[in-house]
Structures are given as structure tokens and as C-alpha cells.
């Protein structure tokens, strides 16, 4: 396959590595210029605008992030690939947020370099980049889609009233709570969260209010609860709908009077914390059934925030997929694949009952077990010619397992049971094939 050629500027202070990159790219028929430091690279960019830039992050004179800012300001949309031996996830994410097209941690293979360059060229040739992604304190969406939520968060952050965040599991309720805290005047103080549904009454009371030495068996010293630890800050009471009626009474007292008692204590302690509660339950239904106090509900629900499920955020799905795969690829040390339009459509038709958490888990698994540079719908699921939707009903992880098992069996039949040949047909390593066969209980000596 003939690759599209272009003008590339390589900026790298390691001469051996720079010479190696230049040699590889010239063999791919690219016109390549190179510089040994940031100042020379900046000068060469201004003199002869390249189509693509590959630059190290740590450089003499000017660093890669500074060069990235200069290049994207002078030529908006130019693809810039950052390489670095100092490649932490945070540095990589900062580079990508600043406009880098991709990030390659050292050491990297020749194939990875060529794939990254060709992918960057292909995306540029496709035309204008997709609408930019919004990232507000970790809340991800298509540019503009988060605007109503961001405005609501900023308004809420300016006051001190309690907040009740509702939404299905996995929608990002804790991220919203953290965003409210970070936008508030309490941002420099602590943000602490507790999962109320994961603790017994005794443990939850001690976690929230603390306890005195000797308050119960095992209480060998005084313990400060979250209401003391987060004084002047914010507490998130996650899964608030799971607390018992007895704990609801104690929490209501704190909300009404801003005072509490440590377990085993007799002295009232004043507290000044911002209370944010979150739940995936319908609390009005819980009130009707007698499981939740109405007075506590109205104390908490002063400023309501409802987070929509992922199935109602179709416009945000491409941005979320891109952001999550980028993050996971950096963690896994692999190149980021592209999702074909058909694969994107298949993912969009799945209802994602586990919301963003399920999407994140699925993508992580896909990236671990798939080495393809372009994800196709058949990689995601199988057997849809007769189905109107490319995603059958049920959990996507179950569908993926069925797909993997069927593809492995077919590859083994086609290769006469020779594992090396089957692995090549599947585009995976032989060791990965053995791992999957053991995982799914397939006989490593026989395929059926």
C-alpha cells in the first residue's frame, strides 16, 4: 500500500534517535528536515512550514510544549506528535490538551512510529478535525454539549446550600460534585467522599462523626470523622438513599444545627462543611414507601442536579471514546487505534446500562485484547447480518466474549489446529491466543 508523503520536521536532541527517525521517514518517501534543539526547530518551522512536526518534549532552548503552542498558533490544525522518555501520563495528557495530535513514549518501535505518522497524515487529509471536546474538571462531552451543566455547576458553586445529585450508576455524579467544589470558594480546602451504602450504621457513624477513645471495642484512640477533617471544605455523601432511618435522623440534625457528637462523646462540635449528596435511587418513591425521611429529602434537595444517562448523550459518545482510549493507551503503552464509522455506529446503538463506567471498562478490555490499528464492528460483536442493529441485546462484554470464542474456533479450524497460523489469522501474538484459549476453557490441544 502506498502511503501519502508530506513534509515533516523532526526536532530531537538525541542525534542517534533523530538520525534513525529521519532515515525511517525518508524511506517512506517523506521530505524530512531535522533540528537538534527547540530554537533551531522554531526557526526551521518558520522558514519552511512543514505538514507535520515530530518533537521531543524535553529540548534545549525551547521545550516541546512551548513549540507546540507556537506551531499550532501559527498553523492551526497542524499535526504535532510529541515523543519523550519522560512520558508520564500527566505530561502526555497535558500535551494532548494543548493540541498535540498524538504522543509516543520512548522507547518505541519503527512500526509504531510509521503508524502514528500515517494516522496523523490520514486524519489531516480527511479534512477539518471533528468538533473539539469539552473537558470541565474531568467531565467530557462534545464541544458545547456540556454548557448547560457547566453553567449550572458554576451557579451552584457560588452559594452554600446543600446539593442533591441524581442519576444512574456510572454517570459521573462524583465528578460533578468535585467540579462544584473546585469552582467554589472552598476549593483550597478538602473534598472528602464516603459511600454510605458500603458501610454499616456503626462504621458510617464513626466515619462521618468520629469517635472517642474507648467508645467501643477496638477504639484505642480518638478518631476524627469527615465532618471535622473536611471543616471549611466539602463532603460528598454518595449513595445517600441507602442509609438507615436511624442515620437519617443523625444526619438531619447536622444539617439543621451544624453540630454533631463524636461516637462516645458528650461535647457538641460545630462544623462548617458544604454538603453534597448523590443517589441513583428515586427518593420520592423511597419517601412513599417509608424508607427515606421527607424532611431530610427537602434539606438535601435545595439545589438539584440530574445527570442524564449515556444513552441520552449520543452526541458525546465520540468525544468520550476518544478521550478514554487516549488515556487507556497511554496507561497501556500502546498506540491509539481509530474507530471506523461503522464501529462508532455500533457502539452508539448499544444502550450502555452501566453508563460511562461500563464504556470505560469495555474500552480498556478492547485495547488489551485487540492490537488492530482500526477497530471495525466485527471486532466489537458478531453475527449481525440478520439483525437490524449491529449490536445484539445484552451486555456488550458478553457479546465480545462470544465474538472472541467464535473467531478463535474458526481460526483454529482454518489453520488445521496450528496455533501459530491461527494467531496470525487473528492478528494477535501466539501467547495471547494461548491466554484466550485457557481463559475461555478451550482445549489447547483441540479446538472443539
Secondary structure, 3 states (H helix, E strand, C coil): CCCCCCEEEEECCCHHHHHHHHHHHHHCCCEEEEECCHHHHHHHHHHCCCCEEEEECCCCCCCHHHHHHHHHHHCCCCEEEEEECCCCHHHHHHHHHCCCCEEEECCCCHHHHHHHHHHHHHHHHCCCCCCCEEEECCEEEECCCCHHHHHHHHHHHCCCCCEEEECCCCCCHHHHHHHHHHHCCCCCCCEEEEEHHHCCHHHHHHHHHCECCCCCCCCCCCECCHHHHCCCCEEEEECHHHCCHHHHHHHHHHHHHCEECCECCCCCEECCCEEEEEECCCHHHHHHCCCCCHHHHHHHCCEEEECCCHHHCHHHHHHHHHHHHHHHHHHHCCCCCEECHHHHHHHHHCCCCCHHHHHHHHHHHHHHHCCCCEECHHHHCCCCCCCCCCCCCCCHHHHHHHHHHHHHHHHHHHCCCCHHHHHHHHCCCHHHHHHHHHHCCCCCCCCC
